[in-house]
Amino acid sequence: MQINGKAVEACGGEFFDVKNPATGELIDRVPMGSENDVDMAVGAAAAASGGWAATSPQQRGVILYRAAGIVRQKKDELAVLLTREQGKPLFEAKNEIEGFANVLEYYCGLAGSLRGDFVTVPQNGYAFTAKKPLGVCAAIIPWNMPALIMAWKIGPALISGNTVVLKPASNTPLTNLALASVLNEAGLPAGVLNVVTGPGNSVGEALVRSREVKKISFTGESGTGKRVAELAAGGMKRVTLELGGSDPMLVCDDAEIESAAIGALRGRFYNCGQTCTAVKRVYVFESVAEEFIKKLEAGIRNLRVGNGLDGNISVGPLNNLSQWEYVKGLVTEIKEKDEGKVLTGGKVPEGCEYEKGYFFEPSLVVDVPRDSRLLNEEVFGPVLPVVTVKDLDEAIEEANNTRYGLGASLWTKNLDRIRTGCEKLNAGVVWINQHLKVAPEVPFGGVKESGMGRENGPDALLEYMDTKTIMLKV
Ligand code: NDP
């Protein structure tokens, strides 16, 4: 844990293990925080709040910019730590660490844009608006992209003058702790960023309930998001919820089939399929289905599964035992119920021992019935179902037939189809001829049960500030 810029032990003196999902080895033990630790961290953040809010956005930007520079210098060691606790291949971990620095730098660039407004009103009146930080904000992080998602939350929160208490996922606290140390090294005043490690249902809930916490930015499963929203409502707190997704990919008969197959391959198997905006369902026109599936299958067979620290690995292990059990169970059920044809993969690789690596072969499943769990649950793992459709109307209807609405991609060269897709696909992000791309400059978030609020882009700043109106009659 880190409170007031220092590493501290938990009040109860207990620890929990962080293990490497590729080998089962113990990497480190971190303090098992409790409600008392949350109180201390929130107290530190509240005490630092006035001083931090009184600095200029530019002064805050200088510190964040310095932190981004240190992160770039330490990229290799941070990436190794991320791969060891999360499992992703080293090249993906390096991308993610760079992404952390990119997001901080983007918000440093926006420091000068934080300002209110001036309005004239009838009958000789004037109104001013001032943008005020909210105070103490909570950031609750999942295990799939702990570094990038940390930046999405602390970047806009800190630059706009808030202080933060961050709760990492219990499977991946080490990279978050290391990044928080970098911010301290860069000169962040004590108490501005605090980290409490420990279980979601105790530490997470205590943080959401805490009276001093004015805003919660949560990324995780939709079910947990609903619980967070319910608790936050009790204190009338602001929330940003970035939740699950079941992103569809729609491939038309005029699409570049080679690019679409590569898009599906990267979109599904990046981070071992554990990305909120992964391609989770493909709807391909019947007339090009055979060609698309053939290319995709060939690409999947070329993927190399293994320990993310070994060279030339394209897919690491699943992050944890429960995800591994879920994916194995789901594919076994599909086979037993004859719910689709597994063209490749569909099993644990040879020699993979229980609890010594949560590996699963990248899998392609075709002829999947519409009511299959594979199409109706958020499958956070390396399994891709492909369904054939007769036209765009059917593809859009199937794509929208979900409780989620995070992302969706449409693959076509036809302008009319692009216009229809942009209008009718019910998702927070619609990609055309690409999938998965996110950028610090572009707002990101979902509709329906994929959440509320936006991260990234200038819109995210508004999620961390209040508008105060001052009316003046002279
Ligand atoms: P969880 O919802 O299980 O956990 C997310 C975080 O919430 C963890 O830090 C967890 O702590 C904590 N938590 C758990 N229970 C509570 C609670 N009752 N109150 C407060 N906090 C709690 O999600 P996962 O970690 O399994 O992450 C995977 C999910 O995240 C997927 O659904 C994925 O789609 C989604 N996601 C969404 C993104 C988006 O931007 N829309 C981006 C990335 C992921 P602990 O680890 O201790 O349990």
Boltz pocket constraint, residues with backbone or C-beta under 6 A from the ligand:
constraints:
  - pocket:
      binder: B
      contacts: [[A, 140], [A, 141], [A, 142], [A, 143], [A, 144], [A, 145], [A, 167], [A, 168], [A, 169], [A, 170], [A, 171], [A, 198], [A, 199], [A, 200], [A, 201], [A, 203], [A, 204], [A, 205], [A, 208], [A, 219], [A, 220], [A, 221], [A, 222], [A, 224], [A, 225], [A, 227], [A, 228], [A, 241], [A, 242], [A, 243], [A, 244], [A, 245], [A, 275], [A, 276], [A, 277], [A, 378], [A, 380], [A, 406], [A, 445], [A, 446], [A, 450], [A, 451]]
      max_distance: 6.0
